[in-house]
Amino acid sequence: MSWRGVSDIDIPPCKGQRVLELGCGNGKTLEQLLALGAEVHAIDFSSSAVEICQKRFGVDVNVMVADVKELPFPDGFFDGMLAVHVLNHLIGHDRKMAAKEIIRCIRPGGWMFLRGFDRGDMRYGQGKEVEPHSFLRGNGIMYHYLDPDEMIAMFPNAWVKNRTQGKDIKRYHGRKMERSWSDIHLIFNETDD
């Protein structure tokens, strides 16, 4: 299935910065990053997503198949990163591995933008619970509904620049239901303190 929706995130200023999007999907956020003047890199575990982005953006974006738990980049390589609805699809151990890789690849003073569905979302509780707040849905996709404090705690060497709650009403099968997510903008410390 194609990735739906439009990118509606408030991307931090990034002109001239080297930025990585984790889980780029069809490139809806990459378009925004390019318009803001970033040097754009992207990964996705889906070869179909990477192929779509390569055709769509050509050499303007360095996009490759990769796993967020094993980033193929040197330490401190990026000024900023985005993970929009990415960490939600990982179980606890894998989220910790991804966080370690993100921390490794962001330069001191760099930034991170996270968006994840939270426990107020209409889909919370659907599927088989495989660990607390993590549900394997009938489509075979795992969803972990992150608490904002849980997201922040994954990155102990960063401080919160901005934290917002997003809500939207969607109509499904004639019923109004609420989508709910959290946006976290982190700044990584200049030192390891």
Beta strands, then each sheet from edge to edge (+ up, - down):
strand 1: 18-22
strand 2: 39-44
strand 3: 61-65
strand 4: 78-84
strand 5: 106-117
strand 6: 128-131
strand 7: 134-136
strand 8: 142-144
strand 9: 158-172
strand 10: 175-188
sheet 1: 3+ 2+ 1+ 4+ 5+ 10- 9+
sheet 2: 6+ 7- 8+
end
